Amino acid sequence: MDPLFVAFLGLLLLFALIALHVPIGPAMGLAGVAGFAALAGLAPALAIPGAEAVSAFRNLDLGVIPLFLLMGSLASVSGLSDDLYALARAFLGHRR
């Protein structure tokens, strides 16, 4: 198939899925896999999402994000963030 025609069909599929109230992430994923399947075949198109998921979990840089959120949550629950704000206000409150 012509790649431009496949792109047009992919956009139509994307908008149809959004109109059916499918969340945007899965709708984009389904449209992308369907378009790639039309261009390269079904087997390579079904192999890519699994390979991308594995490579995303192997990336250790992204592990920092949930740990940072956990640290902020623990600081908020323990009252540490209130104490740090009071300390910063005591040291820097006179400067406006």
OpenMM code with the backbone's topology and positions (N, CA, C; nanometers):
from openmm import Vec3, app, unit

residues = "MET ASP PRO LEU PHE VAL ALA PHE LEU GLY LEU LEU LEU LEU PHE ALA LEU ILE ALA LEU HIS VAL PRO ILE GLY PRO ALA MET GLY LEU ALA GLY VAL ALA GLY PHE ALA ALA LEU ALA GLY LEU ALA PRO ALA LEU ALA ILE PRO GLY ALA GLU ALA VAL SER ALA PHE ARG ASN LEU ASP LEU GLY VAL ILE PRO LEU PHE LEU LEU MET GLY SER LEU ALA SER VAL SER GLY LEU SER ASP ASP LEU TYR ALA LEU ALA ARG ALA PHE LEU GLY HIS ARG ARG".split()
positions = [
    Vec3(0.0838, -0.1189, 0.0000),
    Vec3(0.0000, 0.0000, 0.0000),
    Vec3(0.0878, 0.1246, 0.0000),
    Vec3(0.0313, 0.2300, -0.0474),
    Vec3(0.1005, 0.3582, -0.0499),
    Vec3(0.1122, 0.4117, 0.0932),
    Vec3(0.2320, 0.4519, 0.1378),
    Vec3(0.2474, 0.5010, 0.2749),
    Vec3(0.1599, 0.6222, 0.3074),
    Vec3(0.1360, 0.7085, 0.2110),
    Vec3(0.0507, 0.8246, 0.2358),
    Vec3(-0.0939, 0.7820, 0.2605),
    Vec3(-0.1399, 0.6832, 0.1859),
    Vec3(-0.2754, 0.6320, 0.2062),
    Vec3(-0.2868, 0.5618, 0.3408),
    Vec3(-0.1826, 0.4892, 0.3808),
    Vec3(-0.1818, 0.4226, 0.5110),
    Vec3(-0.1856, 0.5266, 0.6228),
    Vec3(-0.1126, 0.6366, 0.6062),
    Vec3(-0.1153, 0.7432, 0.7067),
    Vec3(-0.2543, 0.8041, 0.7176),
    Vec3(-0.3202, 0.8240, 0.6044),
    Vec3(-0.4562, 0.8776, 0.6050),
    Vec3(-0.5519, 0.7823, 0.6763),
    Vec3(-0.5407, 0.6530, 0.6469),
    Vec3(-0.6256, 0.5545, 0.7146),
    Vec3(-0.5949, 0.5478, 0.8639),
    Vec3(-0.4676, 0.5635, 0.9001),
    Vec3(-0.4305, 0.5642, 1.0410),
    Vec3(-0.4921, 0.6811, 1.1154),
    Vec3(-0.4918, 0.7979, 1.0524),
    Vec3(-0.5561, 0.9139, 1.1152),
    Vec3(-0.7062, 0.8937, 1.1286),
    Vec3(-0.7677, 0.8365, 1.0255),
    Vec3(-0.9110, 0.8074, 1.0351),
    Vec3(-0.9398, 0.7094, 1.1484),
    Vec3(-0.8562, 0.6066, 1.1601),
    Vec3(-0.8726, 0.5099, 1.2682),
    Vec3(-0.8536, 0.5764, 1.4038),
    Vec3(-0.7539, 0.6624, 1.4139),
    Vec3(-0.7285, 0.7322, 1.5396),
    Vec3(-0.8484, 0.8169, 1.5806),
    Vec3(-0.9013, 0.8947, 1.4875),
    Vec3(-1.0158, 0.9795, 1.5201),
    Vec3(-1.1407, 0.8971, 1.5489),
    Vec3(-1.1557, 0.7836, 1.4814),
    Vec3(-1.2702, 0.6965, 1.5089),
    Vec3(-1.2611, 0.6382, 1.6494),
    Vec3(-1.1416, 0.5969, 1.6892),
    Vec3(-1.1245, 0.5423, 1.8241),
    Vec3(-1.1461, 0.6495, 1.9302),
    Vec3(-1.1007, 0.7707, 1.9040),
    Vec3(-1.1229, 0.8801, 1.9985),
    Vec3(-1.2721, 0.9109, 2.0076),
    Vec3(-1.3430, 0.9053, 1.8944),
    Vec3(-1.4874, 0.9288, 1.8953),
    Vec3(-1.5605, 0.8203, 1.9736),
    Vec3(-1.5026, 0.7009, 1.9806),
    Vec3(-1.5611, 0.5914, 2.0585),
    Vec3(-1.5174, 0.5950, 2.2048),
    Vec3(-1.4541, 0.7047, 2.2460),
    Vec3(-1.4101, 0.7283, 2.3845),
    Vec3(-1.3016, 0.6313, 2.4300),
    Vec3(-1.2196, 0.5866, 2.3371),
    Vec3(-1.1003, 0.5099, 2.3728),
    Vec3(-0.9960, 0.6115, 2.4189),
    Vec3(-0.9267, 0.5875, 2.5308),
    Vec3(-0.8240, 0.6826, 2.5746),
    Vec3(-0.7188, 0.7059, 2.4658),
    Vec3(-0.6589, 0.8239, 2.4685),
    Vec3(-0.5719, 0.8676, 2.3588),
    Vec3(-0.4483, 0.7788, 2.3430),
    Vec3(-0.3908, 0.7324, 2.4525),
    Vec3(-0.2715, 0.6483, 2.4431),
    Vec3(-0.2970, 0.5168, 2.3711),
    Vec3(-0.3949, 0.4381, 2.4183),
    Vec3(-0.4246, 0.3143, 2.3456),
    Vec3(-0.4729, 0.3379, 2.2027),
    Vec3(-0.5453, 0.4467, 2.1794),
    Vec3(-0.5911, 0.4764, 2.0431),
    Vec3(-0.4727, 0.5031, 1.9514),
    Vec3(-0.3753, 0.5798, 1.9990),
    Vec3(-0.2564, 0.6062, 1.9181),
    Vec3(-0.1763, 0.4785, 1.8963),
    Vec3(-0.1666, 0.3956, 2.0003),
    Vec3(-0.0944, 0.2698, 1.9866),
    Vec3(-0.1588, 0.1762, 1.8862),
    Vec3(-0.2902, 0.1631, 1.8934),
    Vec3(-0.3598, 0.0762, 1.7985),
    Vec3(-0.3486, 0.1278, 1.6558),
    Vec3(-0.3622, 0.2587, 1.6381),
    Vec3(-0.3497, 0.3153, 1.5037),
    Vec3(-0.2080, 0.2959, 1.4499),
    Vec3(-0.1083, 0.3124, 1.5349),
    Vec3(0.0299, 0.2933, 1.4914),
    Vec3(0.0611, 0.1499, 1.4550),
    Vec3(0.0154, 0.0567, 1.5380),
    Vec3(0.0393, -0.0850, 1.5087),
    Vec3(-0.0347, -0.1261, 1.3820),
    Vec3(-0.1571, -0.0770, 1.3648),
    Vec3(-0.2329, -0.1103, 1.2436),
    Vec3(-0.1646, -0.0536, 1.1194),
    Vec3(-0.1145, 0.0685, 1.1279),
    Vec3(-0.0447, 0.1272, 1.0138),
    Vec3(0.0839, 0.0545, 0.9816),
    Vec3(0.1592, 0.0187, 1.0847),
    Vec3(0.2835, -0.0547, 1.0610),
    Vec3(0.2554, -0.1938, 1.0067),
    Vec3(0.1456, -0.2548, 1.0518),
    Vec3(0.1079, -0.3860, 0.9993),
    Vec3(0.0708, -0.3767, 0.8524),
    Vec3(0.0086, -0.2664, 0.8129),
    Vec3(-0.0265, -0.2495, 0.6716),
    Vec3(0.0976, -0.2313, 0.5856),
    Vec3(0.2023, -0.1733, 0.6420),
    Vec3(0.3239, -0.1480, 0.5643),
    Vec3(0.4230, -0.2638, 0.5682),
    Vec3(0.4420, -0.3253, 0.6864),
    Vec3(0.5493, -0.4236, 0.7009),
    Vec3(0.5006, -0.5650, 0.7268),
    Vec3(0.3749, -0.5825, 0.7588),
    Vec3(0.3243, -0.7156, 0.7897),
    Vec3(0.2834, -0.7263, 0.9352),
    Vec3(0.2060, -0.8298, 0.9645),
    Vec3(0.1500, -0.8447, 1.0985),
    Vec3(0.2542, -0.8874, 1.2014),
    Vec3(0.3430, -0.9788, 1.1669),
    Vec3(0.4409, -1.0292, 1.2639),
    Vec3(0.5346, -0.9195, 1.3143),
    Vec3(0.5951, -0.8381, 1.2279),
    Vec3(0.6796, -0.7303, 1.2808),
    Vec3(0.6002, -0.6264, 1.3596),
    Vec3(0.4758, -0.6014, 1.3180),
    Vec3(0.3951, -0.5015, 1.3877),
    Vec3(0.3594, -0.5470, 1.5281),
    Vec3(0.3380, -0.6754, 1.5471),
    Vec3(0.3053, -0.7256, 1.6805),
    Vec3(0.4290, -0.7438, 1.7672),
    Vec3(0.5466, -0.7511, 1.7073),
    Vec3(0.6698, -0.7673, 1.7849),
    Vec3(0.7171, -0.6353, 1.8440),
    Vec3(0.6876, -0.5250, 1.7793),
    Vec3(0.7404, -0.3954, 1.8232),
    Vec3(0.6869, -0.3513, 1.9595),
    Vec3(0.5550, -0.3584, 1.9887),
    Vec3(0.5099, -0.3112, 2.1205),
    Vec3(0.5734, -0.3865, 2.2366),
    Vec3(0.5911, -0.5176, 2.2219),
    Vec3(0.6551, -0.5943, 2.3282),
    Vec3(0.8009, -0.5567, 2.3467),
    Vec3(0.8714, -0.5377, 2.2366),
    Vec3(1.0126, -0.5000, 2.2449),
    Vec3(1.0282, -0.3609, 2.3056),
    Vec3(0.9397, -0.2694, 2.2703),
    Vec3(0.9469, -0.1344, 2.3265),
    Vec3(0.9149, -0.1343, 2.4754),
    Vec3(0.8207, -0.2182, 2.5179),
    Vec3(0.7877, -0.2256, 2.6601),
    Vec3(0.9060, -0.2785, 2.7404),
    Vec3(0.9719, -0.3807, 2.6879),
    Vec3(1.0881, -0.4367, 2.7577),
    Vec3(1.2005, -0.3343, 2.7647),
    Vec3(1.2259, -0.2635, 2.6560),
    Vec3(1.3343, -0.1649, 2.6578),
    Vec3(1.3013, -0.0476, 2.7494),
    Vec3(1.1738, -0.0135, 2.7622),
    Vec3(1.1366, 0.0951, 2.8537),
    Vec3(1.1594, 0.0538, 2.9985),
    Vec3(1.1323, -0.0726, 3.0321),
    Vec3(1.1539, -0.1180, 3.1690),
    Vec3(1.3014, -0.1396, 3.1996),
    Vec3(1.3822, -0.1622, 3.0978),
    Vec3(1.5259, -0.1787, 3.1198),
    Vec3(1.5982, -0.0459, 3.1360),
    Vec3(1.5340, 0.0635, 3.0983),
    Vec3(1.5947, 0.1952, 3.1100),
    Vec3(1.5907, 0.2382, 3.2566),
    Vec3(1.7051, 0.2405, 3.3215),
    Vec3(1.7101, 0.2714, 3.4638),
    Vec3(1.6895, 0.4193, 3.4928),
    Vec3(1.7029, 0.5042, 3.3922),
    Vec3(1.6825, 0.6471, 3.4142),
    Vec3(1.5387, 0.6775, 3.4533),
    Vec3(1.4438, 0.6015, 3.4035),
    Vec3(1.3040, 0.6267, 3.4348),
    Vec3(1.2658, 0.5787, 3.5747),
    Vec3(1.3489, 0.4999, 3.6386),
    Vec3(1.3215, 0.4547, 3.7746),
    Vec3(1.3307, 0.5655, 3.8768),
    Vec3(1.3924, 0.6759, 3.8401),
    Vec3(1.4075, 0.7890, 3.9311),
    Vec3(1.2733, 0.8588, 3.9540),
    Vec3(1.1870, 0.8589, 3.8550),
    Vec3(1.0618, 0.9349, 3.8635),
    Vec3(0.9711, 0.8834, 3.9749),
    Vec3(0.9393, 0.7527, 3.9836),
    Vec3(0.8545, 0.7093, 4.0945),
    Vec3(0.9212, 0.7256, 4.2302),
    Vec3(1.0535, 0.7111, 4.2352),
    Vec3(1.1220, 0.7307, 4.3625),
    Vec3(1.1173, 0.8766, 4.4061),
    Vec3(1.1260, 0.9697, 4.3121),
    Vec3(1.1148, 1.1115, 4.3441),
    Vec3(0.9745, 1.1429, 4.3956),
    Vec3(0.8729, 1.0858, 4.3333),
    Vec3(0.7362, 1.1066, 4.3802),
    Vec3(0.7156, 1.0460, 4.5185),
    Vec3(0.7737, 0.9297, 4.5432),
    Vec3(0.7645, 0.8677, 4.6751),
    Vec3(0.8328, 0.9536, 4.7799),
    Vec3(0.9489, 1.0096, 4.7470),
    Vec3(1.0194, 1.0970, 4.8405),
    Vec3(0.9347, 1.2191, 4.8745),
    Vec3(0.8725, 1.2810, 4.7742),
    Vec3(0.7876, 1.3968, 4.7992),
    Vec3(0.6668, 1.3623, 4.8829),
    Vec3(0.6081, 1.2463, 4.8588),
    Vec3(0.4926, 1.2028, 4.9369),
    Vec3(0.5316, 1.1773, 5.0820),
    Vec3(0.6444, 1.1119, 5.1030),
    Vec3(0.6904, 1.0866, 5.2400),
    Vec3(0.7258, 1.2162, 5.3118),
    Vec3(0.7854, 1.3111, 5.2413),
    Vec3(0.8178, 1.4401, 5.3025),
    Vec3(0.6913, 1.5152, 5.3401),
    Vec3(0.5890, 1.5039, 5.2600),
    Vec3(0.4635, 1.5725, 5.2895),
    Vec3(0.3916, 1.5077, 5.4074),
    Vec3(0.3857, 1.3752, 5.4100),
    Vec3(0.3154, 1.3046, 5.5171),
    Vec3(0.3872, 1.3214, 5.6503),
    Vec3(0.5192, 1.3221, 5.6483),
    Vec3(0.5947, 1.3317, 5.7731),
    Vec3(0.6005, 1.4731, 5.8284),
    Vec3(0.5595, 1.5721, 5.7503),
    Vec3(0.5652, 1.7104, 5.7964),
    Vec3(0.6974, 1.7774, 5.7663),
    Vec3(0.7863, 1.7083, 5.7002),
    Vec3(0.9170, 1.7642, 5.6688),
    Vec3(0.9054, 1.8833, 5.5751),
    Vec3(0.8128, 1.8768, 5.4811),
    Vec3(0.7991, 1.9882, 5.3866),
    Vec3(0.7509, 2.1145, 5.4573),
    Vec3(0.6637, 2.1015, 5.5567),
    Vec3(0.6206, 2.2191, 5.6335),
    Vec3(0.7371, 2.2790, 5.7116),
    Vec3(0.8186, 2.1922, 5.7713),
    Vec3(0.9340, 2.2404, 5.8467),
    Vec3(1.0357, 2.3087, 5.7556),
    Vec3(1.0592, 2.2522, 5.6375),
    Vec3(1.1528, 2.3141, 5.5440),
    Vec3(1.1013, 2.4484, 5.4946),
    Vec3(0.9712, 2.4596, 5.4727),
    Vec3(0.9137, 2.5873, 5.4308),
    Vec3(0.9283, 2.6903, 5.5422),
    Vec3(0.9039, 2.6496, 5.6666),
    Vec3(0.9192, 2.7423, 5.7794),
    Vec3(1.0647, 2.7856, 5.7941),
    Vec3(1.1591, 2.6945, 5.7736),
    Vec3(1.3007, 2.7285, 5.7815),
    Vec3(1.3395, 2.8271, 5.6722),
    Vec3(1.2945, 2.8022, 5.5504),
    Vec3(1.3257, 2.8938, 5.4404),
    Vec3(1.2631, 3.0302, 5.4638),
    Vec3(1.1437, 3.0336, 5.5202),
    Vec3(1.0785, 3.1619, 5.5500),
    Vec3(1.1535, 3.2364, 5.6599),
    Vec3(1.2059, 3.1623, 5.7576),
    Vec3(1.2811, 3.2272, 5.8652),
    Vec3(1.4105, 3.2882, 5.8126),
    Vec3(1.4786, 3.2181, 5.7227),
    Vec3(1.6045, 3.2696, 5.6701),
    Vec3(1.5851, 3.3751, 5.5615),
    Vec3(1.4849, 3.3577, 5.4782),
    Vec3(1.4697, 3.4441, 5.3614),
    Vec3(1.3421, 3.5274, 5.3627),
    Vec3(1.2644, 3.5209, 5.4692),
    Vec3(1.1362, 3.5899, 5.4733),
    Vec3(1.1467, 3.7404, 5.4725),
    Vec3(1.2567, 3.7945, 5.5218),
    Vec3(1.2708, 3.9396, 5.5264),
    Vec3(1.3065, 3.9977, 5.3898),
    Vec3(1.3478, 3.9147, 5.2945),
    Vec3(1.3808, 3.9612, 5.1584),
    Vec3(1.2588, 3.9457, 5.0687),
    Vec3(1.2113, 4.0581, 5.0206),
    Vec3(1.0948, 4.0513, 4.9310),
    Vec3(1.1258, 4.1181, 4.8034),
] * unit.nanometer
topology = app.Topology()
chain = topology.addChain("A")
for resn in residues:
    res = topology.addResidue(resn, chain)
    for name in ("N", "CA", "C"):
        topology.addAtom(name, app.Element.getBySymbol(name[0]), res)
